[in-house]
Amino acid sequence: MSAVQSETEKRFGFGRNWARFLAVLDEERIAEAVRSLRAMLGVQDLKGRSFLDIGSGSGLFSLAARRLGAGPIHSFDYDPQSVACTEEMRRRYFTDDEGWTIEQGSVLDGDYVRGLGRHDVVYSWGVLHHTGQLWKAMAHAVEAVRPGGTLFIAIYNDQGMASRVWTRIKRTYVHVPILRLPLVLGIGLFFEVRSATAMLFRGQNPLPFARWRNYKKSRGMSVWHDLVDWVGGYPFEVAKPEEVFDFCAARGFVLRRLKTCAGGLGCNEYVFHLPDGVPATRTA
């Protein structure tokens, strides 16, 4: 995941977390990532479509796009360790693939993003809200979509006061290293107790093991790495669905698919289409 702050601003090391994720990556997780990408985009494949992965993180979804036939693919991330993870993903599964380029870059750098040209699919899942300048990052992302193309983004849901509390927790994680493990374990326990209680009330088995095994089926990710990502993910911004919709609609985009987190924690997912003949608005 990509994030940009000043040189002195402390931020979560997404790349370190993704490096650990690579150790548990398997074909099942890759297959689920391919499935989820196909389902949200509403396609069987991406043959002949260029794909821009903004904030590539582990590189899992660039890999999924490549397996769906996308190309050329360009993956970039602000975090050097995330760039290294994506390069390792390519080395493992598409060695010396000239159709998949990877480099370090910032979505907040308008000149850099514009220099990449426009693409058939622009993908940025759970990234733009970690830049510290969400709407600037959004503006640059929409510019990268070719007329007739698709924008697939996921942005943290605005929960009002709860989001403000989570911001404080995430800031604490980044600035007070000694509290990192207790925070992750404590919040993980809180989530599990809450989930188990709800399942008991519904007459279901409250033990978490089946849920942990099935978690990867949502996006191919692991429970632990997503938990660390969530607790530590700072900078942290949020947006209401209508804010994201209005921002993109004002630039000519049409909403094709919306998957919300039902007003709770996590990301709302959006798939927008830019009709032919309606270029995305350029920003300074």
Secondary structure, 3 states (H helix, E strand, C coil): CCCCCCCCCCCCCHHHHHHHHHHHCCHHHHHHHHHHHHHHHCCCCCCCCCEEEECCCCCHHHHHHHHCCCCCEEEEECCHHHHHHHHHHHHHHCCCCCCEEEEECCCCCHHHHHHCCCEEEEEEECCHHHCCCHHHHHHHHHHCEEEEEEEEEEEEECCCHHHHHHHHHHHHHHHCHHHHHHHHHHHHHHHHHHHHHHHHHCCCCCCCHHHHHHHHHHHCCCHHHHHHHHHHCCCCCCECHHHHHHHHHCCCCEEEEEECCCCCCCEEEEEEECCCCCCCCCCC
